[in-house]
Amino acid sequence: MADGNEGMDSATPPSFIPSGSRKRSTRTTGEARRPQSDPSEPPSFSPAAAKRSQRAQGLSGETSHATFPASSASSSQPQSFAPVAPRSVRRSTGSSGNVARPAAPATELRPQGMPTHHRDVGHERHAARRGGAATNPGMNATANGTMPTTHGNAGGTRVRRRRHHPAHIMFGVLATLVVLLVLAVFGMWNWVDGNLDRTTWLTSKQDTSGATSWLLIGSDKRDGTAGVNGSDDSTIEGFRTDTILVLTKPKSGPSSLISIPRDSLVEVDGQYMKINSVDQAYGNKALVGEIEQITGQKIDHVAEIQFGGLKNVVDAIGGVKLCYDQDVSDAYSGLEWKSGCHQADGTTALAFSRMRYADPQGDFGRAARQRQVIAAVMKKAMGASTLANPAKLAKLASAALGSITVDENTNPYTLAAMALAFRSATGSNGVNGSVYWSDPDYYVDGVGSSVLLDDSANTELFSQLAAGTHKSGTVGTLAESAG
């Protein structure tokens, strides 16, 4: 210390009086603060709190004076100061009476522990304008200069750890699963829709019943399927629609699956022919028009499956169980069968559904076996063993889409609705059978033996099926004659 400090013990710190309030004294007129030491001595200083309290002094009108050291110290001793209570926690928990050691004269002198954060200055100025000390008691210094300890953040508020409620976690998991399901369904929809083979089938007939009707056709178009009699024979010209089924789903009531014999006699443009020849001779719409004439109902959708289609679908699901109570060795269809129930692969199932010459009931017996094959396919395709197996399900979808042709209005939704209607119609609560006829062996020149249908009975039957008022069970002339 310079000579001006003689007479004062070097171990004695400057006087230290904590600020009790954030107010500063009011200067009297003409009063000015002047340096009290010569330039060779370290400059005296007062903390920033003195300046900050001036504005509060003017507002409150109270007077306070700065405190100076005791008279035992020389006039060159630095002035006492009132440190501002820091906002943050002191880093040291030691005694508040540490001696303030001034730095070299070339640097600004600050007492130890003096906060220098600018944000504290702004906060205290704001508090001073409001005419009082800081509103947070925890921010004020104690009488002996010891700073109170705070916990948490700078504002004294304890930070609470956010806990995750189990319901929120469960909701998040479910939301994620829903999003994934939507994406999967959207992707599957696009894939199925892009693989549909559409063609023009539908007529302009108006729908008055409110029911949905599908025309399902099994065609013997030669697609080169190996192992199926006639399908890979290039010498056979043309094709026939040997399987004709009408699937009806009313707004309420049981669904139905009704067969129309392939030899049913119809008249197109004044010419008699069997119904299985109409598509080949006059086209798709002509065949749909004849079906609407027989049923009296609008056909909303059409699906045609070729020889190889049924074979591939049955193989994709690993075969189906079929039953027939006679031994069969039929060269025309290629069916070799022992009486009873057996697991059939695709080739056997197709021959089973086409065989008629070895059946005592002829085409009517064949129609019944076709419905049996369809019911077996739908039961297994809609079963858990298939739906829970993505690989098998993909193989089934690929086989089905690769062998069918649909109408211009069909989409993945209508295909799904058709599958559900199939399962309902072939179940215990459905209606199945064939149409009514008046003569099963009606002969016409140029046509041969044909089936003469009962038009009035059939229109009444399909009217009840579309309304959902027909009771469950088997219908048609064959069923009634057997009963």
Number of C-alpha atoms within 10 A of each C-alpha: 11 10 10 17 17 14 10 14 10 9 7 9 17 18 14 18 16 17 20 14 15 25 27 25 19 19 15 8 6 5 8 8 6 6 11 14 16 11 9 11 17 20 17 15 14 17 16 15 21 19 15 22 25 19 20 26 22 17 15 16 12 12 13 12 9 13 13 17 17 12 8 12 18 16 16 22 25 23 18 20 24 19 23 25 26 19 25 18 16 16 7 9 10 9 9 14 11 11 12 15 12 15 12 9 11 7 8 10 18 17 16 13 15 15 17 11 11 8 10 16 18 12 12 21 22 16 18 24 19 15 18 18 21 20 10 10 9 16 22 22 19 15 11 12 19 17 21 17 12 17 11 10 11 12 13 16 10 11 9 7 6 6 6 8 8 9 9 10 11 11 11 12 11 12 12 12 12 12 11 12 12 12 12 12 12 11 12 13 14 13 12 16 16 12 12 20 16 17 15 14 21 20 16 9 12 10 13 9 15 13 21 22 24 20 21 20 21 21 20 19 19 20 16 14 18 12 14 22 17 20 18 16 14 10 8 11 8 11 15 19 22 19 24 21 22 21 23 29 26 20 14 11 18 25 30 33 28 24 21 24 26 20 22 19 21 22 12 16 7 7 8 15 21 20 25 24 19 22 17 14 15 12 13 18 16 19 23 21 18 16 21 17 14 19 20 17 23 24 26 22 22 25 20 18 22 21 25 27 22 24 24 24 24 27 18 23 20 17 21 23 15 19 17 15 10 12 13 17 14 17 12 15 20 20 23 13 19 14 11 11 12 13 12 19 20 22 23 23 25 25 22 26 22 23 24 20 15 18 14 10 13 12 22 20 17 22 27 18 21 23 20 18 23 18 20 18 21 17 17 18 24 15 11 10 13 19 14 11 10 11 11 17 18 14 15 21 15 16 21 21 19 18 20 20 20 22 20 15 14 19 17 16 12 15 15 11 12 20 15 15 24 22 22 20 24 22 18 12 15 21 23 25 22 22 24 24 18 13 12 18 13 16 14 12 8 8 14 13 16 21 23 19 21 15 17 12 18 19 19 12 19 21 18 16 26 25 18 20 14 19 14 19 17 17 20 18 18 18 15 10 7 6 6
